Amino acid sequence: MRKLIALLIIGFQFQFGFSQITEVENLIVQDTIVAPIPVIVDASYKGGINNFYNYVSNNFNYNNLKKSDVTEEFKNRDIMTIYVQFSINEEGKPADFKPINLTEENTFYTETVRVISSSKWKPATKNGVVFKQEFLIPIQAYIRDFIN
């Protein structure tokens, strides 16, 4: 019986001696430092990306465009794709716009920037702290009726 009790006591000491988790700045598990995994939440538009594209579609004003700004590669197509890089800042506002396939003076680009900059987003967070996040998105404009 004494041997059984002694084995149980040794077993408990062995188990608890090596399974301790201590929290200091990081987690220390058996003398190994494990960095905490950051929780990152991407910037988001209310209702999701499909709602964002609906917003752009509903607010895109073809009256602000010049027919001469349809580039050669799109003249025989129904749809013109405008690629825009921008960031969502800490306040949830689009900023830092950069054209990818058009010039800054192109009216399709300026109209795209006008519409996107009027949208409001929930900013990205990392461990609960907001930060600026970059986006690169395609915006498609229906141009068949516009150029004819």
C-alpha positions as CSV (number, residue, x, y, z in Angstrom):
1,M,0.0,0.0,0.0
2,R,2.9,2.3,0.9
3,K,4.4,1.6,-2.6
4,L,1.1,2.5,-4.3
5,I,0.7,5.8,-2.4
6,A,4.4,6.7,-3.1
7,L,3.9,5.9,-6.8
8,L,0.7,8.1,-6.9
9,I,2.5,11.0,-5.2
10,I,5.5,10.7,-7.6
11,G,3.1,10.4,-10.6
12,F,1.2,13.6,-9.6
13,Q,4.5,15.5,-9.0
14,F,5.8,14.3,-12.4
15,Q,2.5,15.3,-14.1
16,F,2.2,18.8,-12.6
17,G,5.9,19.5,-12.7
18,F,6.0,19.3,-16.5
19,S,2.6,20.6,-17.5
20,Q,2.8,24.1,-16.0
21,I,2.0,27.0,-18.2
22,T,3.2,30.4,-17.0
23,E,2.2,33.6,-18.6
24,V,4.8,36.4,-18.7
25,E,4.8,38.6,-21.8
26,N,4.5,35.5,-24.0
27,L,3.5,32.0,-23.1
28,I,6.3,29.9,-21.7
29,V,5.6,26.2,-22.1
30,Q,8.2,23.8,-20.8
31,D,11.0,26.4,-21.2
32,T,10.0,27.2,-24.8
33,I,8.7,30.7,-25.7
34,V,5.6,30.6,-27.9
35,A,4.6,34.0,-29.4
36,P,0.9,34.7,-29.3
37,I,-0.9,34.4,-32.6
38,P,-2.2,37.9,-33.7
39,V,-5.9,38.2,-34.3
40,I,-6.2,40.1,-37.6
41,V,-9.6,41.3,-38.9
42,D,-9.6,42.7,-42.4
43,A,-11.3,46.0,-43.2
44,S,-14.9,45.4,-44.4
45,Y,-17.7,47.2,-46.1
46,K,-21.1,47.0,-44.3
47,G,-22.9,43.9,-45.8
48,G,-19.8,42.5,-47.5
49,I,-18.0,43.0,-50.8
50,N,-21.1,42.3,-52.9
51,N,-22.8,45.3,-51.2
52,F,-19.8,47.4,-51.9
53,Y,-19.9,46.5,-55.6
54,N,-23.6,47.3,-55.6
55,Y,-22.9,50.7,-54.0
56,V,-20.3,51.5,-56.7
57,S,-22.7,50.4,-59.5
58,N,-25.5,52.5,-58.1
59,N,-23.4,55.6,-57.6
60,F,-21.2,55.4,-60.7
61,N,-22.2,58.4,-62.9
62,Y,-21.6,57.9,-66.7
63,N,-22.3,61.6,-67.2
64,N,-18.9,62.3,-65.6
65,L,-17.1,60.3,-68.3
66,K,-15.5,61.1,-71.6
67,K,-15.9,58.7,-74.5
68,S,-12.3,59.5,-75.5
69,D,-11.1,57.9,-72.2
70,V,-12.1,54.4,-73.2
71,T,-8.8,52.8,-73.9
72,E,-8.0,51.0,-77.1
73,E,-8.0,47.6,-75.5
74,F,-11.6,48.1,-74.4
75,K,-13.1,49.8,-77.5
76,N,-14.5,46.5,-78.9
77,R,-15.8,45.2,-75.6
78,D,-18.9,45.6,-73.6
79,I,-17.1,46.1,-70.3
80,M,-14.1,48.2,-69.2
81,T,-12.3,47.0,-66.1
82,I,-10.6,49.7,-64.0
83,Y,-8.1,48.4,-61.4
84,V,-7.7,50.7,-58.4
85,Q,-5.3,50.4,-55.5
86,F,-6.3,52.2,-52.3
87,S,-6.2,51.8,-48.5
88,I,-8.8,51.9,-45.8
89,N,-7.4,54.2,-43.1
90,E,-7.8,54.0,-39.4
91,E,-11.1,56.0,-39.6
92,G,-12.6,53.6,-42.2
93,K,-12.2,56.0,-45.1
94,P,-10.7,55.0,-48.4
95,A,-7.5,56.9,-49.2
96,D,-4.2,56.8,-51.0
97,F,-5.7,56.0,-54.4
98,K,-3.4,54.7,-57.2
99,P,-4.5,53.8,-60.8
100,I,-3.2,50.5,-62.1
101,N,-4.3,50.3,-65.8
102,L,-5.3,53.9,-66.4
103,T,-3.8,57.4,-65.9
104,E,-4.9,59.6,-63.0
105,E,-6.5,62.0,-65.5
106,N,-8.7,59.3,-67.1
107,T,-12.4,60.1,-66.3
108,F,-13.2,56.4,-65.6
109,Y,-10.5,56.4,-62.9
110,T,-11.5,59.8,-61.4
111,E,-15.2,58.6,-61.3
112,T,-14.1,55.4,-59.7
113,V,-12.2,57.3,-57.1
114,R,-15.1,59.6,-56.5
115,V,-17.5,56.8,-55.8
116,I,-15.1,54.7,-53.7
117,S,-13.9,57.6,-51.6
118,S,-17.6,58.3,-50.7
119,S,-18.0,54.9,-49.1
120,K,-17.5,54.1,-45.4
121,W,-15.8,50.9,-44.2
122,K,-15.0,49.3,-40.9
123,P,-11.2,49.5,-40.5
124,A,-8.9,46.6,-40.1
125,T,-7.7,45.6,-36.7
126,K,-4.8,43.6,-35.3
127,N,-5.3,42.5,-31.7
128,G,-8.0,45.1,-31.4
129,V,-5.8,48.0,-32.7
130,V,-7.0,49.6,-35.9
131,F,-4.5,49.9,-38.8
132,K,-4.5,51.0,-42.5
133,Q,-5.0,48.1,-45.0
134,E,-4.3,48.1,-48.7
135,F,-6.7,46.9,-51.4
136,L,-6.5,46.3,-55.1
137,I,-9.9,45.8,-56.7
138,P,-11.3,45.7,-60.2
139,I,-14.3,47.9,-61.0
140,Q,-16.2,47.1,-64.2
141,A,-18.0,49.7,-66.2
142,Y,-20.6,48.7,-68.8
143,I,-19.5,50.7,-71.9
144,R,-21.2,49.2,-75.0
145,D,-24.1,51.7,-74.9
146,F,-21.8,54.5,-73.7
147,I,-19.4,54.4,-76.7
148,N,-22.0,53.8,-79.4
